[in-house]
């Protein structure tokens, strides 16, 4: 019973600042859940404000571990507690949340553009019906559309760079300096 409630840390602990794959997976899972629940800003504000107390928070988790273990069987609870003892890992968690939030924002923008294009040529009654029923696109289609949209934007940026290079502003400036 004591092995389950108060596990000893593994003998081959990684160096400070480096995470094991299991610890990294737990941080990724927490970050995904925060973004999935659309709690990015409150979570980041909370983490930033209690960052100096991260060790105390991990020790509070140790205190409540027997209660939590009796109610739930969380294997990742202990791993998460060990991870947040180090302040660098708290910063890493914040970065992971921001990374997942950026992906979610891109998908949301792609969804809005896709929805706008879909409704562009539709009748008023169709739009009204979809408003009441609800318009949903499968996530795979949105992800594919987001990739296509990103590629189009890169191509547009590249073509703008090519056009600027073709105007010859650099050549005119070099001739003007030679004549003087």
PABA-666252 format. One line per 10 residues: number of its first residue (from 0); their letters; for each residue x, y, z of N, C-alpha, C, O. Coordinates in steps of 0.1 Angstrom, whole numbers, plus 5000, padded with zeros to 4 digits. Example, Ala and Ser with C-alpha at 12.3 -4.5 7.8 and 13.67 -1.06 7.14 Angstrom:
0	AS	5132:4943:5078:5123:4955:5078:5132:4967:5078:5142:4967:5085  5128:4978:5071:5137:4989:5071:5129:5000:5079:5134:5011:5080
This chain:
0	XXXXXXXXXX	5008:4988:5000:5000:5000:5000:5009:5013:5000:5006:5022:4993  5019:5012:5008:5028:5024:5008:5035:5027:4995:5038:5038:4992  5037:5016:4987:5044:5018:4974:5035:5026:4965:5040:5034:4957  5022:5024:4966:5013:5031:4957:5011:5046:4961:5010:5055:4953  5010:5048:4974:5007:5061:4979:5019:5070:4979:5017:5082:4976  5031:5066:4982:5042:5074:4983:5054:5068:4975:5063:5063:4981  5053:5068:4962:5063:5062:4954:5076:5069:4955:5077:5082:4955  5087:5062:4955:5100:5068:4955:5104:5072:4941:5100:5066:4932  5112:5083:4940:5116:5088:4927:5125:5077:4920:5132:5070:4928  5125:5076:4907:5133:5066:4901:5148:5069:4903:5152:5080:4905
10	XXXXXXXXXX	5156:5058:4903:5170:5060:4906:5177:5067:4895:5186:5075:4897  5174:5064:4883:5180:5071:4871:5173:5083:4867:5168:5084:4856  5172:5093:4876:5165:5105:4873:5173:5113:4862:5185:5113:4862  5166:5120:4853:5173:5128:4843:5180:5140:4850:5177:5144:4861  5188:5146:4842:5195:5159:4847:5184:5169:4849:5173:5169:4843  5187:5179:4857:5178:5189:4860:5175:5198:4848:5185:5201:4841  5163:5200:4845:5160:5208:4833:5156:5199:4821:5149:5204:4811  5160:5186:4821:5156:5177:4810:5145:5168:4815:5145:5163:4826  5135:5166:4806:5124:5158:4810:5125:5144:4804:5130:5142:4793  5119:5135:4811:5118:5121:4805:5106:5122:4795:5098:5131:4796
20	XXXXXXXXXX	5105:5112:4786:5094:5112:4777:5080:5111:4784:5071:5117:4780  5080:5104:4796:5067:5104:4803:5064:5117:4809:5052:5121:4808  5073:5125:4814:5071:5138:4819:5066:5147:4808:5057:5156:4810  5073:5147:4797:5070:5155:4786:5055:5152:4781:5048:5161:4777  5052:5139:4781:5038:5135:4777:5028:5141:4786:5017:5145:4782  5031:5141:4799:5021:5146:4809:5020:5161:4807:5008:5166:4807  5030:5169:4805:5029:5183:4802:5022:5186:4789:5013:5195:4789  5024:5178:4779:5016:5180:4766:5002:5177:4769:4993:5185:4764  4998:5167:4777:4984:5164:4780:4978:5175:4787:4966:5179:4784  4984:5181:4797:4979:5192:4805:4977:5204:4795:4966:5211:4796
30	XXXXXXXXXX	4987:5207:4787:4986:5218:4778:4974:5217:4768:4967:5226:4766  4973:5205:4763:4962:5202:4753:4948:5204:4760:4939:5209:4754  4947:5199:4772:4934:5200:4780:4931:5215:4782:4919:5219:4781  4941:5223:4786:4939:5237:4789:4933:5244:4776:4924:5251:4777  4940:5241:4765:4936:5248:4752:4922:5242:4748:4914:5250:4743  4920:5229:4750:4907:5223:4746:4896:5230:4753:4885:5231:4748  4898:5233:4766:4887:5239:4774:4886:5254:4772:4878:5261:4779  4895:5260:4763:4896:5274:4761:4899:5282:4773:4893:5293:4775  4908:5277:4781:4912:5284:4793:4927:5288:4792:4933:5289:4803  4931:5292:4780:4945:5295:4779:4949:5308:4787:4959:5307:4794
40	XXXXXXXXXX	4942:5318:4785:4946:5331:4792:4944:5330:4807:4954:5333:4814  4933:5325:4812:4933:5323:4827:4944:5314:4832:4950:5316:4843  4947:5303:4825:4957:5294:4829:4971:5300:4829:4978:5299:4839  4974:5307:4819:4987:5314:4818:4988:5325:4829:4999:5326:4835  4977:5332:4831:4978:5342:4842:4980:5336:4856:4988:5341:4864  4973:5325:4858:4974:5318:4871:4988:5312:4873:4994:5314:4883  4993:5306:4862:5006:5299:4863:5017:5310:4865:5026:5308:4873  5016:5321:4858:5025:5332:4859:5025:5338:4873:5035:5341:4879  5013:5339:4879:5012:5346:4892:5017:5337:4903:5021:5342:4913  5015:5324:4902:5019:5315:4912:5033:5308:4909:5036:5298:4916
50	XXXXXXXXXX	5040:5312:4899:5052:5306:4896:5062:5306:4907:5069:5296:4909  5063:5317:4915:5073:5317:4926:5069:5306:4937:5077:5302:4945  5056:5302:4937:5052:5292:4947:5051:5278:4942:5044:5270:4948  5058:5275:4931:5056:5262:4924:5060:5251:4933:5054:5240:4933  5071:5252:4941:5075:5242:4950:5065:5239:4961:5062:5228:4964  5060:5250:4966:5049:5249:4977:5037:5241:4971:5031:5233:4978  5034:5245:4959:5022:5238:4952:5025:5223:4950:5016:5215:4952  5037:5220:4947:5040:5206:4945:5039:5198:4959:5035:5187:4959  5043:5205:4969:5043:5199:4982:5028:5198:4987:5025:5188:4995  5020:5207:4984:5005:5206:4987:5000:5194:4979:4991:5187:4985
60	XXXXXXXXXX	5004:5192:4967:5000:5180:4959:5004:5167:4967:4997:5157:4966  5016:5167:4973:5021:5156:4981:5011:5153:4992:5008:5142:4996  5007:5164:4999:4998:5163:5010:4985:5157:5006:4979:5149:5014  4979:5161:4995:4966:5156:4991:4967:5143:4983:4957:5138:4979  4979:5138:4980:4980:5126:4972:4973:5114:4978:4966:5107:4970  4973:5111:4991:4966:5100:4996:4951:5101:4993:4944:5091:4990  4945:5113:4994:4931:5115:4992:4928:5113:4977:4918:5107:4974  4936:5119:4969:4934:5118:4954:4935:5104:4950:4927:5099:4942  4945:5096:4955:4947:5083:4951:4936:5073:4955:4933:5063:4949  4929:5077:4966:4918:5069:4970:4906:5071:4961:4898:5062:4959
70	XXXXXXXXXX	4904:5083:4957:4893:5086:4948:4895:5082:4933:4887:5077:4927  4907:5085:4929:4911:5083:4915:4924:5075:4914:4932:5075:4924  4926:5069:4903:4939:5062:4901:4947:5069:4890:4947:5066:4879  4953:5080:4895:4961:5088:4885:4976:5084:4886:4982:5086:4896  4980:5078:4875:4995:5075:4874:5003:5088:4871:5014:5090:4875  4996:5097:4863:5003:5109:4859:5004:5119:4870:5011:5129:4869  4996:5118:4881:4995:5127:4892:5009:5129:4898:5014:5140:4900  5016:5118:4901:5029:5118:4907:5039:5124:4898:5048:5132:4902  5038:5121:4885:5047:5126:4875:5046:5141:4874:5056:5148:4874  5033:5146:4874:5031:5160:4873:5036:5167:4885:5041:5178:4884
80	XXXXXXXXXX	5034:5161:4897:5039:5168:4909:5054:5169:4909:5059:5180:4912  5061:5159:4904:5075:5160:4903:5080:5170:4893:5090:5177:4895  5072:5171:4882:5076:5181:4871:5075:5195:4876:5084:5203:4874  5064:5198:4883:5062:5212:4887:5071:5217:4898:5070:5229:4902  5079:5208:4904:5088:5212:4915:5099:5222:4909:5104:5230:4916  5102:5220:4897:5112:5228:4890:5106:5240:4883:5097:5238:4875  5111:5252:4885:5105:5264:4879:5107:5264:4864:5098:5269:4857  5118:5258:4859:5120:5258:4845:5109:5249:4838:5105:5253:4827  5104:5239:4845:5094:5231:4839:5080:5238:4839:5072:5235:4830  5078:5247:4848:5066:5255:4848:5066:5264:4836:5056:5266:4829
90	XXXXXXXXXX	5078:5270:4833:5079:5278:4821:5077:5270:4809:5071:5275:4799  5082:5258:4809:5080:5249:4797:5066:5246:4795:5061:5245:4784  5058:5244:4806:5044:5241:4805:5037:5253:4799:5028:5252:4790  5041:5265:4803:5035:5277:4797:5038:5278:4782:5029:5282:4774  5050:5275:4778:5053:5275:4764:5045:5265:4756:5041:5267:4745  5043:5253:4762:5035:5243:4755:5021:5247:4754:5014:5245:4743  5015:5254:4764:5002:5259:4763:5001:5269:4752:4991:5269:4744  5010:5278:4751:5010:5288:4740:5012:5282:4727:5005:5286:4717  5020:5272:4725:5022:5265:4712:5008:5258:4708:5004:5260:4696  5002:5251:4717:4989:5245:4714:4978:5255:4711:4970:5253:4702
100	XXXXXXXXXX	4979:5266:4718:4969:5277:4716:4971:5283:4702:4961:5286:4695  4983:5285:4697:4986:5290:4684:4980:5281:4673:4975:5286:4663  4982:5268:4675:4976:5258:4666:4961:5259:4666:4955:5259:4655  4955:5261:4677:4940:5261:4678:4935:5274:4672:4925:5274:4665  4942:5285:4673:4938:5298:4667:4939:5296:4652:4930:5301:4645  4950:5290:4647:4951:5288:4632:4939:5280:4627:4933:5283:4617  4936:5269:4634:4925:5261:4630:4911:5268:4630:4903:5266:4622  4910:5276:4640:4897:5284:4642:4896:5294:4630:4885:5296:4625  4907:5301:4627:4907:5310:4616:4904:5303:4603:4896:5308:4595  4910:5292:4601:4907:5284:4589:4893:5280:4588:4886:5280:4577
110	XXXXXXXXXX	4887:5276:4599:4873:5272:4600:4864:5283:4596:4854:5282:4589  4867:5295:4601:4859:5307:4598:4859:5310:4583:4849:5313:4577  4871:5310:4578:4873:5312:4563:4865:5302:4555:4859:5305:4545  4867:5289:4559:4860:5278:4552:4845:5280:4553:4838:5278:4543  4840:5284:4564:4826:5286:4566:4821:5298:4558:4810:5297:4552  4829:5308:4557:4825:5320:4549:4824:5316:4535:4815:5321:4528  4834:5309:4530:4834:5305:4516:4822:5295:4513:4816:5296:4502  4819:5287:4522:4807:5278:4520:4794:5285:4519:4786:5282:4511  4792:5296:4527:4780:5303:4527:4779:5314:4517:4769:5320:4515  4790:5316:4510:4791:5327:4501:4780:5328:4490:4774:5338:4488
120	XXXXXXXXXX	4778:5316:4484:4768:5316:4473:4755:5310:4477:4747:5306:4468  4752:5308:4489:4740:5301:4494:4729:5311:4496:4731:5323:4497  4716:5306:4495:4705:5315:4497:4703:5319:4511:4709:5313:4521  4695:5329:4513:4692:5334:4527:4685:5322:4535:4689:5321:4547  4676:5315:4529:4669:5304:4536:4679:5293:4541:4677:5287:4551  4688:5290:4532:4698:5280:4535:4706:5284:4547:4709:5277:4557  4711:5297:4547:4719:5303:4558:4711:5303:4571:4716:5300:4581  4698:5306:4570:4690:5306:4582:4688:5292:4587:4689:5290:4600  4686:5283:4578:4684:5269:4583:4697:5264:4590:4696:5257:4600  4708:5267:4584:4721:5263:4590:4724:5270:4603:4730:5264:4612
130	XXXXXXXXXX	4719:5282:4604:4720:5289:4617:4713:5282:4628:4718:5281:4640  4701:5277:4625:4693:5270:4635:4698:5256:4638:4698:5251:4649  4701:5249:4627:4706:5235:4628:4720:5234:4633:4724:5226:4642  4728:5243:4628:4742:5243:4632:4751:5238:4621:4748:5228:4614  4762:5245:4618:4770:5242:4607:4783:5236:4613:4790:5243:4621  4786:5224:4609:4798:5217:4614:4806:5211:4603:4800:5205:4594  4819:5213:4603:4828:5207:4593:4837:5197:4601:4842:5200:4612  4839:5185:4595:4849:5176:4602:4862:5182:4604:4867:5189:4595  4869:5179:4615:4882:5185:4619:4892:5182:4608:4901:5191:4606  4892:5170:4602:4902:5167:4592:4901:5176:4580:4912:5181:4575
140	XXXXXXXXXX	4889:5180:4576:4888:5189:4565:4893:5203:4569:4899:5209:4561  4890:5207:4581:4895:5220:4585:4911:5220:4586:4917:5230:4582  4917:5209:4591:4931:5208:4591:4937:5209:4577:4947:5215:4575  4931:5201:4568:4936:5201:4554:4934:5215:4548:4943:5220:4541  4923:5222:4551:4921:5235:4546:4931:5245:4552:4936:5254:4545  4934:5243:4564:4944:5252:4571:4958:5250:4564:4965:5260:4562  4962:5238:4561:4975:5236:4555:4975:5242:4541:4984:5249:4537  4964:5240:4533:4963:5246:4520:4963:5262:4521:4970:5268:4513  4957:5267:4531:4956:5282:4532:4970:5287:4536:4975:5297:4531  4978:5280:4544:4991:5283:4548:5000:5283:4536:5009:5292:4534
150	XXXXXXXXXX	4999:5273:4527:5007:5272:4515:5004:5283:4506:5013:5289:4500  4991:5287:4504:4988:5298:4496:4994:5311:4501:4998:5319:4493  4994:5313:4514:4999:5325:4519:5014:5326:4517:5020:5336:4515  5021:5314:4519:5036:5314:4516:5039:5317:4502:5048:5325:4499  5031:5311:4492:5033:5314:4478:5030:5329:4475:5038:5335:4467  5020:5335:4481:5017:5349:4479:5029:5358:4485:5032:5368:4478  5034:5354:4496:5045:5362:4502:5058:5360:4492:5065:5370:4490  5060:5348:4487:5071:5346:4478:5069:5354:4465:5079:5360:4460  5057:5355:4460:5055:5362:4447:5057:5377:4450:5061:5385:4441  5053:5382:4462:5055:5396:4465:5070:5399:4466:5074:5410:4461
160	XXXXXXXXXX	5078:5390:4471:5092:5392:4472:5098:5392:4458:5107:5400:4455  5093:5384:4449:5098:5383:4435:5095:5396:4428:5103:5401:4420  5083:5402:4430:5079:5414:4424:5088:5426:4428:5091:5434:4420  5091:5426:4441:5099:5437:4446:5113:5436:4440:5119:5446:4437  5118:5424:4439:5131:5422:4432:5131:5426:4418:5142:5430:4413  5120:5425:4410:5119:5428:4396:5118:5443:4394:5121:5447:4382  5114:5451:4403:5113:5465:4401:5126:5472:4399:5126:5482:4392  5137:5467:4404:5150:5472:4401:5153:5484:4410:5162:5492:4406  5147:5486:4421:5151:5497:4430:5165:5497:4434:5172:5507:4435  5170:5485:4436:5184:5484:4441:5194:5488:4430:5204:5494:4432
170	XXXXXXXXXX	5191:5485:4417:5199:5488:4406:5200:5503:4404:5211:5509:4401  5188:5510:4405:5188:5524:4403:5196:5532:4414:5203:5541:4411  5195:5527:4426:5203:5533:4437:5218:5531:4435:5226:5541:4437  5222:5520:4430:5236:5518:4427:5241:5526:4416:5253:5531:4416  5233:5529:4405:5237:5538:4394:5238:5552:4399:5247:5559:4395  5229:5556:4408:5229:5570:4412:5242:5573:4421:5247:5584:4420  5246:5563:4428:5258:5565:4436:5271:5565:4428:5281:5572:4432  5271:5558:4416:5282:5558:4408:5284:5571:4400:5295:5575:4397  5273:5578:4396:5273:5590:4389:5279:5601:4397:5284:5611:4391  5277:5601:4410:5281:5613:4418:5296:5613:4420:5301:5621:4426
